[in-house]
Protein backbone atom coordinates (compact mmCIF):
# COMPACT_ATOMS: atom_id res chain seq x y z
CA UNK A 1 0.00 0.00 0.00
CA UNK A 2 1.33 3.46 -0.90
CA UNK A 3 2.38 5.72 1.95
CA UNK A 4 2.49 9.02 0.09
CA UNK A 5 0.62 12.07 1.37
CA UNK A 6 -2.27 11.75 -1.07
CA UNK A 7 -2.99 8.15 -0.11
CA UNK A 8 -2.90 9.14 3.57
CA UNK A 9 -5.50 11.82 2.88
CA UNK A 10 -7.68 9.32 1.04
CA UNK A 11 -7.28 6.80 3.83
CA UNK A 12 -8.36 9.25 6.50
CA UNK A 13 -11.34 10.60 4.51
CA UNK A 14 -12.62 7.03 4.03
CA UNK A 15 -12.01 6.24 7.72
CA UNK A 16 -13.98 9.32 8.79
CA UNK A 17 -16.84 8.45 6.43
CA UNK A 18 -17.11 4.81 7.46
CA UNK A 19 -16.26 5.35 11.18
CA UNK A 20 -14.78 1.86 11.23
CA UNK A 21 -11.25 0.53 10.86
CA UNK A 22 -12.47 -2.85 9.61
CA UNK A 23 -14.70 -1.24 6.96
CA UNK A 24 -11.86 1.03 5.90
CA UNK A 25 -9.56 -2.00 5.66
CA UNK A 26 -12.04 -3.70 3.31
CA UNK A 27 -12.22 -0.53 1.19
CA UNK A 28 -8.45 -0.57 0.69
CA UNK A 29 -8.18 -4.37 0.49
CA UNK A 30 -5.88 -4.63 3.51
CA UNK A 31 -6.18 -6.40 6.87
CA UNK A 32 -7.70 -4.61 9.89
CA UNK A 33 -4.34 -4.74 11.74
CA UNK A 34 -2.71 -3.05 8.73
CA UNK A 35 -5.35 -0.31 8.84
CA UNK A 36 -4.81 0.15 12.56
CA UNK A 37 -1.06 0.38 12.00
CA UNK A 38 -1.55 2.92 9.23
CA UNK A 39 -3.60 5.18 11.48
CA UNK A 40 -1.08 4.85 14.32
CA UNK A 41 1.75 5.83 11.97
CA UNK A 42 -0.16 8.91 10.86
CA UNK A 43 -0.85 9.98 14.44
CA UNK A 44 2.77 9.39 15.42
CA UNK A 45 4.04 11.43 12.49
CA UNK A 46 1.64 14.30 13.17
CA UNK A 47 2.11 14.17 16.93
CA UNK A 48 -1.62 14.34 17.65
CA UNK A 49 -4.49 11.89 18.18
CA UNK A 50 -6.86 12.00 15.20
CA UNK A 51 -9.58 9.62 16.41
CA UNK A 52 -11.07 8.36 19.64
CA UNK A 53 -11.36 4.56 19.52
CA UNK A 54 -13.25 2.05 21.60
CA UNK A 55 -14.07 -1.57 20.83
CA UNK A 56 -17.35 -0.50 19.22
CA UNK A 57 -17.10 3.14 18.12
CA UNK A 58 -14.71 5.48 16.36
CA UNK A 59 -15.06 9.29 16.40
CA UNK A 60 -12.84 12.16 15.32
CA UNK A 61 -10.98 14.34 17.78
CA UNK A 62 -10.92 18.10 17.23
CA UNK A 63 -7.54 17.64 15.52
CA UNK A 64 -9.09 14.90 13.41
CA UNK A 65 -11.89 17.25 12.33
CA UNK A 66 -9.28 19.82 11.24
CA UNK A 67 -7.32 17.16 9.35
CA UNK A 68 -10.51 15.91 7.65
CA UNK A 69 -11.54 19.39 6.51
CA UNK A 70 -8.16 20.09 4.93
CA UNK A 71 -7.86 16.60 3.47
CA UNK A 72 -11.25 16.90 1.80
CA UNK A 73 -10.37 20.29 0.27
CA UNK A 74 -6.94 19.14 -0.92
CA UNK A 75 -8.36 16.06 -2.62
CA UNK A 76 -11.07 18.18 -4.27
CA UNK A 77 -8.41 20.58 -5.58
CA UNK A 78 -6.42 17.68 -6.98
CA UNK A 79 -9.49 16.30 -8.77
CA UNK A 80 -10.23 19.76 -10.19
CA UNK A 81 -6.65 20.08 -11.45
CA UNK A 82 -6.83 16.66 -13.12
CA UNK A 83 -10.18 17.50 -14.72
CA UNK A 84 -8.80 20.73 -16.15
CA UNK A 85 -5.75 18.94 -17.52
CA UNK A 86 -8.05 16.36 -19.05
CA UNK A 87 -10.10 19.07 -20.70
CA UNK A 88 -6.97 20.63 -22.14
CA UNK A 89 -6.20 17.30 -23.79
CA UNK A 90 -9.74 16.82 -25.04
CA UNK A 91 -10.56 17.85 -28.59
CA UNK A 92 -13.28 20.54 -28.78
CA UNK A 93 -16.54 19.04 -30.02
CA UNK A 94 -20.28 19.24 -29.54
CA UNK A 95 -22.83 22.05 -29.63
CA UNK A 96 -21.64 25.57 -28.75
CA UNK A 97 -24.35 28.22 -28.33
CA UNK A 98 -23.18 31.85 -28.54
CA UNK A 99 -25.11 35.08 -27.96
CA UNK A 100 -23.86 38.48 -29.18
CA UNK A 101 -25.10 41.97 -30.00
CA UNK A 102 -26.82 42.68 -33.31
CA UNK A 103 -24.35 44.89 -35.17
CA UNK A 104 -21.07 43.65 -33.68
CA UNK A 105 -22.26 40.07 -33.88
CA UNK A 106 -23.10 40.40 -37.53
CA UNK A 107 -19.99 42.30 -38.68
CA UNK A 108 -17.31 40.82 -36.40
CA UNK A 109 -18.37 37.72 -34.44
CA UNK A 110 -19.97 35.92 -37.39
CA UNK A 111 -16.77 36.08 -39.53
CA UNK A 112 -14.71 34.91 -36.54
CA UNK A 113 -17.06 31.95 -36.09
CA UNK A 114 -16.62 31.16 -39.77
CA UNK A 115 -12.85 30.96 -39.25
CA UNK A 116 -13.28 29.00 -36.00
CA UNK A 117 -15.41 26.41 -37.78
CA UNK A 118 -12.57 25.78 -40.22
CA UNK A 119 -10.21 24.97 -37.36
CA UNK A 120 -12.65 22.99 -35.19
CA UNK A 121 -15.00 21.08 -37.51
CA UNK A 122 -16.35 18.87 -34.69
CA UNK A 123 -17.93 21.87 -32.95
CA UNK A 124 -21.45 22.84 -34.02
CA UNK A 125 -21.85 26.58 -33.43
CA UNK A 126 -25.21 28.29 -33.03
CA UNK A 127 -25.02 32.11 -33.02
CA UNK A 128 -27.96 34.16 -31.80
CA UNK A 129 -27.91 37.95 -32.14
CA UNK A 130 -30.11 39.96 -29.80
CA UNK A 131 -30.62 43.61 -28.95
CA UNK A 132 -30.21 42.97 -25.22
CA UNK A 133 -28.39 40.44 -23.05
CA UNK A 134 -30.25 37.24 -22.30
CA UNK A 135 -30.19 34.84 -19.36
CA UNK A 136 -27.51 32.38 -20.44
CA UNK A 137 -28.50 29.70 -17.95
CA UNK A 138 -32.25 29.81 -18.58
CA UNK A 139 -31.81 29.83 -22.36
CA UNK A 140 -28.96 27.27 -22.36
CA UNK A 141 -26.22 29.39 -23.93
CA UNK A 142 -22.56 28.57 -23.37
CA UNK A 143 -21.34 32.16 -23.57
CA UNK A 144 -22.26 35.73 -24.44
CA UNK A 145 -20.24 38.56 -25.98
CA UNK A 146 -21.14 42.10 -24.94
CA UNK A 147 -19.79 45.64 -24.72
CA UNK A 148 -20.09 47.62 -21.51
CA UNK A 149 -21.17 46.50 -18.06
CA UNK A 150 -21.88 42.84 -17.45
CA UNK A 151 -25.58 41.92 -17.54
CA UNK A 152 -25.30 39.69 -14.45
CA UNK A 153 -22.59 39.91 -11.79
CA UNK A 154 -23.11 36.22 -10.97
CA UNK A 155 -21.55 35.28 -14.32
CA UNK A 156 -17.89 34.65 -14.94
CA UNK A 157 -16.36 37.08 -17.39
CA UNK A 158 -13.15 37.62 -19.28
CA UNK A 159 -12.23 41.04 -20.64
CA UNK A 160 -11.35 40.74 -24.29
CA UNK A 161 -10.65 44.33 -25.24
CA UNK A 162 -10.56 47.82 -23.72
CA UNK A 163 -12.94 50.17 -25.49
CA UNK A 164 -13.59 53.83 -24.69
CA UNK A 165 -16.73 55.77 -25.49
CA UNK A 166 -16.69 59.19 -27.16
CA UNK A 167 -19.12 61.96 -27.97
CA UNK A 168 -18.69 62.78 -31.63
CA UNK A 169 -20.34 64.61 -34.52
CA UNK A 170 -19.69 65.37 -38.15
CA UNK A 171 -17.81 68.57 -39.08
CA UNK A 172 -20.91 69.67 -41.04
CA UNK A 173 -23.12 69.47 -37.96
CA UNK A 174 -20.59 71.30 -35.76
CA UNK A 175 -20.20 74.04 -38.36
CA UNK A 176 -23.97 74.53 -38.41
CA UNK A 177 -24.78 74.14 -34.70
CA UNK A 178 -21.53 75.11 -33.02
CA UNK A 179 -19.41 72.99 -30.70
CA UNK A 180 -20.48 72.37 -27.07
CA UNK A 181 -17.98 73.66 -24.51
CA UNK A 182 -19.56 72.21 -21.35
CA UNK A 183 -21.85 69.24 -20.67
CA UNK A 184 -24.72 71.66 -20.06
CA UNK A 185 -24.40 72.85 -23.67
CA UNK A 186 -25.54 69.41 -24.86
CA UNK A 187 -29.11 70.28 -23.90
CA UNK A 188 -29.12 72.86 -26.71
CA UNK A 189 -27.92 70.36 -29.32
CA UNK A 190 -29.59 67.67 -31.36
CA UNK A 191 -28.35 64.38 -29.90
CA UNK A 192 -28.75 61.02 -31.60
CA UNK A 193 -29.85 58.41 -29.10
CA UNK A 194 -28.90 54.75 -29.14
CA UNK A 195 -31.49 52.86 -27.13
CA UNK A 196 -29.73 49.96 -25.42
CA UNK A 197 -30.97 47.41 -22.90
CA UNK A 198 -32.72 49.18 -19.99
CA UNK A 199 -30.41 52.20 -19.80
CA UNK A 200 -32.01 55.45 -18.74
CA UNK A 201 -33.14 56.94 -22.02
CA UNK A 202 -31.48 60.23 -22.91
CA UNK A 203 -29.15 60.44 -19.87
CA UNK A 204 -25.46 60.83 -20.67
CA UNK A 205 -22.95 60.77 -17.79
CA UNK A 206 -19.75 62.72 -18.30
CA UNK A 207 -16.85 62.55 -15.88
CA UNK A 208 -14.05 65.01 -15.24
CA UNK A 209 -11.73 64.22 -12.37
CA UNK A 210 -13.85 62.76 -9.59
CA UNK A 211 -17.01 64.55 -10.60
CA UNK A 212 -19.65 62.82 -12.73
CA UNK A 213 -22.25 65.02 -14.36
CA UNK A 214 -25.48 63.46 -15.70
CA UNK A 215 -26.94 65.38 -18.62
CA UNK A 216 -30.43 65.00 -20.07
CA UNK A 217 -30.14 65.10 -23.84
CA UNK A 218 -32.72 64.89 -26.59
CA UNK A 219 -33.05 64.76 -30.35
CA UNK A 220 -35.36 63.79 -33.16
CA UNK A 221 -33.59 60.53 -34.03
CA UNK A 222 -33.11 57.36 -31.99
CA UNK A 223 -32.70 53.66 -32.71
CA UNK A 224 -31.72 50.39 -31.05
CA UNK A 225 -29.32 49.63 -33.93
CA UNK A 226 -25.78 50.93 -33.58
CA UNK A 227 -25.06 51.06 -37.30
CA UNK A 228 -28.18 53.13 -37.92
CA UNK A 229 -27.32 55.81 -35.34
CA UNK A 230 -23.70 55.93 -36.54
CA UNK A 231 -24.83 56.60 -40.12
CA UNK A 232 -27.13 59.35 -38.90
CA UNK A 233 -24.18 61.03 -37.19
CA UNK A 234 -22.13 60.71 -40.37
CA UNK A 235 -25.00 62.35 -42.24
CA UNK A 236 -24.78 65.37 -39.92
CA UNK A 237 -27.91 64.91 -37.81
CA UNK A 238 -26.33 65.55 -34.41
CA UNK A 239 -24.02 64.44 -31.60
CA UNK A 240 -23.67 60.74 -30.89
CA UNK A 241 -22.21 58.69 -28.05
CA UNK A 242 -20.34 55.77 -29.59
CA UNK A 243 -17.48 53.43 -28.75
CA UNK A 244 -13.93 53.65 -30.01
CA UNK A 245 -14.36 50.34 -31.84
CA UNK A 246 -17.17 51.80 -33.96
CA UNK A 247 -15.87 55.29 -34.73
CA UNK A 248 -12.06 54.98 -34.82
CA UNK A 249 -11.81 54.91 -38.61
CA UNK A 250 -14.19 57.87 -38.98
CA UNK A 251 -12.25 59.92 -36.44
CA UNK A 252 -9.05 59.12 -38.29
CA UNK A 253 -10.51 60.10 -41.67
CA UNK A 254 -12.09 63.28 -40.27
CA UNK A 255 -15.67 62.32 -41.05
CA UNK A 256 -16.37 62.58 -37.30
CA UNK A 257 -14.83 64.76 -34.59
CA UNK A 258 -14.73 64.23 -30.85
CA UNK A 259 -16.55 66.85 -28.78
CA UNK A 260 -16.00 67.59 -25.09
CA UNK A 261 -12.70 65.71 -25.27
CA UNK A 262 -11.79 66.74 -21.69
CA UNK A 263 -14.64 64.61 -20.34
CA UNK A 264 -14.70 60.83 -19.99
CA UNK A 265 -17.64 58.50 -20.47
CA UNK A 266 -18.28 55.07 -19.02
CA UNK A 267 -16.09 52.60 -20.95
CA UNK A 268 -17.61 50.01 -23.26
CA UNK A 269 -15.03 47.26 -22.72
CA UNK A 270 -15.73 44.03 -24.57
CA UNK A 271 -16.29 40.95 -22.39
CA UNK A 272 -17.07 37.33 -23.01
CA UNK A 273 -19.15 35.96 -20.15
CA UNK A 274 -20.36 32.50 -19.26
CA UNK A 275 -22.23 30.67 -16.50
CA UNK A 276 -20.33 30.26 -13.26
CA UNK A 277 -18.45 27.01 -13.64
CA UNK A 278 -15.01 26.06 -12.37
CA UNK A 279 -14.10 23.88 -15.33
CA UNK A 280 -14.81 25.16 -18.83
CA UNK A 281 -15.53 22.57 -21.53
CA UNK A 282 -12.90 22.34 -24.27
CA UNK A 283 -15.31 23.80 -26.86
CA UNK A 284 -15.89 26.95 -24.76
CA UNK A 285 -12.26 27.42 -23.81
CA UNK A 286 -11.07 26.93 -27.41
CA UNK A 287 -13.61 29.43 -28.74
CA UNK A 288 -12.67 32.10 -26.18
CA UNK A 289 -8.97 31.68 -26.96
CA UNK A 290 -9.67 31.81 -30.70
CA UNK A 291 -11.87 34.90 -30.33
CA UNK A 292 -9.19 36.79 -28.37
CA UNK A 293 -6.51 35.82 -30.87
CA UNK A 294 -8.59 36.99 -33.82
CA UNK A 295 -9.53 40.34 -32.24
CA UNK A 296 -5.96 41.05 -31.13
CA UNK A 297 -4.70 40.44 -34.67
CA UNK A 298 -6.94 43.13 -36.16
C-alpha positions as CSV (number, residue, x, y, z in Angstrom):
1,X,0.0,0.0,0.0
2,X,1.3,3.5,-0.9
3,X,2.4,5.7,1.9
4,X,2.5,9.0,0.1
5,X,0.6,12.1,1.4
6,X,-2.3,11.7,-1.1
7,X,-3.0,8.2,-0.1
8,X,-2.9,9.1,3.6
9,X,-5.5,11.8,2.9
10,X,-7.7,9.3,1.0
11,X,-7.3,6.8,3.8
12,X,-8.4,9.2,6.5
13,X,-11.3,10.6,4.5
14,X,-12.6,7.0,4.0
15,X,-12.0,6.2,7.7
16,X,-14.0,9.3,8.8
17,X,-16.8,8.5,6.4
18,X,-17.1,4.8,7.5
19,X,-16.3,5.4,11.2
20,X,-14.8,1.9,11.2
21,X,-11.2,0.5,10.9
22,X,-12.5,-2.8,9.6
23,X,-14.7,-1.2,7.0
24,X,-11.9,1.0,5.9
25,X,-9.6,-2.0,5.7
26,X,-12.0,-3.7,3.3
27,X,-12.2,-0.5,1.2
28,X,-8.4,-0.6,0.7
29,X,-8.2,-4.4,0.5
30,X,-5.9,-4.6,3.5
31,X,-6.2,-6.4,6.9
32,X,-7.7,-4.6,9.9
33,X,-4.3,-4.7,11.7
34,X,-2.7,-3.1,8.7
35,X,-5.3,-0.3,8.8
36,X,-4.8,0.2,12.6
37,X,-1.1,0.4,12.0
38,X,-1.6,2.9,9.2
39,X,-3.6,5.2,11.5
40,X,-1.1,4.8,14.3
41,X,1.8,5.8,12.0
42,X,-0.2,8.9,10.9
43,X,-0.8,10.0,14.4
44,X,2.8,9.4,15.4
45,X,4.0,11.4,12.5
46,X,1.6,14.3,13.2
47,X,2.1,14.2,16.9
48,X,-1.6,14.3,17.7
49,X,-4.5,11.9,18.2
50,X,-6.9,12.0,15.2
51,X,-9.6,9.6,16.4
52,X,-11.1,8.4,19.6
53,X,-11.4,4.6,19.5
54,X,-13.3,2.1,21.6
55,X,-14.1,-1.6,20.8
56,X,-17.4,-0.5,19.2
57,X,-17.1,3.1,18.1
58,X,-14.7,5.5,16.4
59,X,-15.1,9.3,16.4
60,X,-12.8,12.2,15.3
61,X,-11.0,14.3,17.8
62,X,-10.9,18.1,17.2
63,X,-7.5,17.6,15.5
64,X,-9.1,14.9,13.4
65,X,-11.9,17.3,12.3
66,X,-9.3,19.8,11.2
67,X,-7.3,17.2,9.4
68,X,-10.5,15.9,7.6
69,X,-11.5,19.4,6.5
70,X,-8.2,20.1,4.9
71,X,-7.9,16.6,3.5
72,X,-11.3,16.9,1.8
73,X,-10.4,20.3,0.3
74,X,-6.9,19.1,-0.9
75,X,-8.4,16.1,-2.6
76,X,-11.1,18.2,-4.3
77,X,-8.4,20.6,-5.6
78,X,-6.4,17.7,-7.0
79,X,-9.5,16.3,-8.8
80,X,-10.2,19.8,-10.2
81,X,-6.7,20.1,-11.5
82,X,-6.8,16.7,-13.1
83,X,-10.2,17.5,-14.7
84,X,-8.8,20.7,-16.2
85,X,-5.8,18.9,-17.5
86,X,-8.0,16.4,-19.0
87,X,-10.1,19.1,-20.7
88,X,-7.0,20.6,-22.1
89,X,-6.2,17.3,-23.8
90,X,-9.7,16.8,-25.0
91,X,-10.6,17.8,-28.6
92,X,-13.3,20.5,-28.8
93,X,-16.5,19.0,-30.0
94,X,-20.3,19.2,-29.5
95,X,-22.8,22.1,-29.6
96,X,-21.6,25.6,-28.7
97,X,-24.3,28.2,-28.3
98,X,-23.2,31.9,-28.5
99,X,-25.1,35.1,-28.0
100,X,-23.9,38.5,-29.2
101,X,-25.1,42.0,-30.0
102,X,-26.8,42.7,-33.3
103,X,-24.3,44.9,-35.2
104,X,-21.1,43.7,-33.7
105,X,-22.3,40.1,-33.9
106,X,-23.1,40.4,-37.5
107,X,-20.0,42.3,-38.7
108,X,-17.3,40.8,-36.4
109,X,-18.4,37.7,-34.4
110,X,-20.0,35.9,-37.4
111,X,-16.8,36.1,-39.5
112,X,-14.7,34.9,-36.5
113,X,-17.1,32.0,-36.1
114,X,-16.6,31.2,-39.8
115,X,-12.9,31.0,-39.2
116,X,-13.3,29.0,-36.0
117,X,-15.4,26.4,-37.8
118,X,-12.6,25.8,-40.2
119,X,-10.2,25.0,-37.4
120,X,-12.7,23.0,-35.2
121,X,-15.0,21.1,-37.5
122,X,-16.3,18.9,-34.7
123,X,-17.9,21.9,-32.9
124,X,-21.5,22.8,-34.0
125,X,-21.9,26.6,-33.4
126,X,-25.2,28.3,-33.0
127,X,-25.0,32.1,-33.0
128,X,-28.0,34.2,-31.8
129,X,-27.9,37.9,-32.1
130,X,-30.1,40.0,-29.8
131,X,-30.6,43.6,-28.9
132,X,-30.2,43.0,-25.2
133,X,-28.4,40.4,-23.1
134,X,-30.3,37.2,-22.3
135,X,-30.2,34.8,-19.4
136,X,-27.5,32.4,-20.4
137,X,-28.5,29.7,-18.0
138,X,-32.3,29.8,-18.6
139,X,-31.8,29.8,-22.4
140,X,-29.0,27.3,-22.4
141,X,-26.2,29.4,-23.9
142,X,-22.6,28.6,-23.4
143,X,-21.3,32.2,-23.6
144,X,-22.3,35.7,-24.4
145,X,-20.2,38.6,-26.0
146,X,-21.1,42.1,-24.9
147,X,-19.8,45.6,-24.7
148,X,-20.1,47.6,-21.5
149,X,-21.2,46.5,-18.1
150,X,-21.9,42.8,-17.5
151,X,-25.6,41.9,-17.5
152,X,-25.3,39.7,-14.5
153,X,-22.6,39.9,-11.8
154,X,-23.1,36.2,-11.0
155,X,-21.6,35.3,-14.3
156,X,-17.9,34.7,-14.9
157,X,-16.4,37.1,-17.4
158,X,-13.2,37.6,-19.3
159,X,-12.2,41.0,-20.6
160,X,-11.4,40.7,-24.3
161,X,-10.7,44.3,-25.2
162,X,-10.6,47.8,-23.7
163,X,-12.9,50.2,-25.5
164,X,-13.6,53.8,-24.7
165,X,-16.7,55.8,-25.5
166,X,-16.7,59.2,-27.2
167,X,-19.1,62.0,-28.0
168,X,-18.7,62.8,-31.6
169,X,-20.3,64.6,-34.5
170,X,-19.7,65.4,-38.2
171,X,-17.8,68.6,-39.1
172,X,-20.9,69.7,-41.0
173,X,-23.1,69.5,-38.0
174,X,-20.6,71.3,-35.8
175,X,-20.2,74.0,-38.4
176,X,-24.0,74.5,-38.4
177,X,-24.8,74.1,-34.7
178,X,-21.5,75.1,-33.0
179,X,-19.4,73.0,-30.7
180,X,-20.5,72.4,-27.1
181,X,-18.0,73.7,-24.5
182,X,-19.6,72.2,-21.4
183,X,-21.9,69.2,-20.7
184,X,-24.7,71.7,-20.1
185,X,-24.4,72.9,-23.7
186,X,-25.5,69.4,-24.9
187,X,-29.1,70.3,-23.9
188,X,-29.1,72.9,-26.7
189,X,-27.9,70.4,-29.3
190,X,-29.6,67.7,-31.4
191,X,-28.4,64.4,-29.9
192,X,-28.8,61.0,-31.6
193,X,-29.8,58.4,-29.1
194,X,-28.9,54.7,-29.1
195,X,-31.5,52.9,-27.1
196,X,-29.7,50.0,-25.4
197,X,-31.0,47.4,-22.9
198,X,-32.7,49.2,-20.0
199,X,-30.4,52.2,-19.8
200,X,-32.0,55.4,-18.7
201,X,-33.1,56.9,-22.0
202,X,-31.5,60.2,-22.9
203,X,-29.2,60.4,-19.9
204,X,-25.5,60.8,-20.7
205,X,-23.0,60.8,-17.8
206,X,-19.8,62.7,-18.3
207,X,-16.9,62.5,-15.9
208,X,-14.1,65.0,-15.2
209,X,-11.7,64.2,-12.4
210,X,-13.8,62.8,-9.6
211,X,-17.0,64.6,-10.6
212,X,-19.6,62.8,-12.7
213,X,-22.3,65.0,-14.4
214,X,-25.5,63.5,-15.7
215,X,-26.9,65.4,-18.6
216,X,-30.4,65.0,-20.1
217,X,-30.1,65.1,-23.8
218,X,-32.7,64.9,-26.6
219,X,-33.0,64.8,-30.4
220,X,-35.4,63.8,-33.2
221,X,-33.6,60.5,-34.0
222,X,-33.1,57.4,-32.0
223,X,-32.7,53.7,-32.7
224,X,-31.7,50.4,-31.1
225,X,-29.3,49.6,-33.9
226,X,-25.8,50.9,-33.6
227,X,-25.1,51.1,-37.3
228,X,-28.2,53.1,-37.9
229,X,-27.3,55.8,-35.3
230,X,-23.7,55.9,-36.5
231,X,-24.8,56.6,-40.1
232,X,-27.1,59.4,-38.9
233,X,-24.2,61.0,-37.2
234,X,-22.1,60.7,-40.4
235,X,-25.0,62.4,-42.2
236,X,-24.8,65.4,-39.9
237,X,-27.9,64.9,-37.8
238,X,-26.3,65.5,-34.4
239,X,-24.0,64.4,-31.6
240,X,-23.7,60.7,-30.9
241,X,-22.2,58.7,-28.0
242,X,-20.3,55.8,-29.6
243,X,-17.5,53.4,-28.7
244,X,-13.9,53.6,-30.0
245,X,-14.4,50.3,-31.8
246,X,-17.2,51.8,-34.0
247,X,-15.9,55.3,-34.7
248,X,-12.1,55.0,-34.8
249,X,-11.8,54.9,-38.6
250,X,-14.2,57.9,-39.0
251,X,-12.2,59.9,-36.4
252,X,-9.0,59.1,-38.3
253,X,-10.5,60.1,-41.7
254,X,-12.1,63.3,-40.3
255,X,-15.7,62.3,-41.0
256,X,-16.4,62.6,-37.3
257,X,-14.8,64.8,-34.6
258,X,-14.7,64.2,-30.8
259,X,-16.6,66.8,-28.8
260,X,-16.0,67.6,-25.1
261,X,-12.7,65.7,-25.3
262,X,-11.8,66.7,-21.7
263,X,-14.6,64.6,-20.3
264,X,-14.7,60.8,-20.0
265,X,-17.6,58.5,-20.5
266,X,-18.3,55.1,-19.0
267,X,-16.1,52.6,-20.9
268,X,-17.6,50.0,-23.3
269,X,-15.0,47.3,-22.7
270,X,-15.7,44.0,-24.6
271,X,-16.3,40.9,-22.4
272,X,-17.1,37.3,-23.0
273,X,-19.1,36.0,-20.2
274,X,-20.4,32.5,-19.3
275,X,-22.2,30.7,-16.5
276,X,-20.3,30.3,-13.3
277,X,-18.5,27.0,-13.6
278,X,-15.0,26.1,-12.4
279,X,-14.1,23.9,-15.3
280,X,-14.8,25.2,-18.8
281,X,-15.5,22.6,-21.5
282,X,-12.9,22.3,-24.3
283,X,-15.3,23.8,-26.9
284,X,-15.9,26.9,-24.8
285,X,-12.3,27.4,-23.8
286,X,-11.1,26.9,-27.4
287,X,-13.6,29.4,-28.7
288,X,-12.7,32.1,-26.2
289,X,-9.0,31.7,-27.0
290,X,-9.7,31.8,-30.7
291,X,-11.9,34.9,-30.3
292,X,-9.2,36.8,-28.4
293,X,-6.5,35.8,-30.9
294,X,-8.6,37.0,-33.8
295,X,-9.5,40.3,-32.2
296,X,-6.0,41.1,-31.1
297,X,-4.7,40.4,-34.7
298,X,-6.9,43.1,-36.2
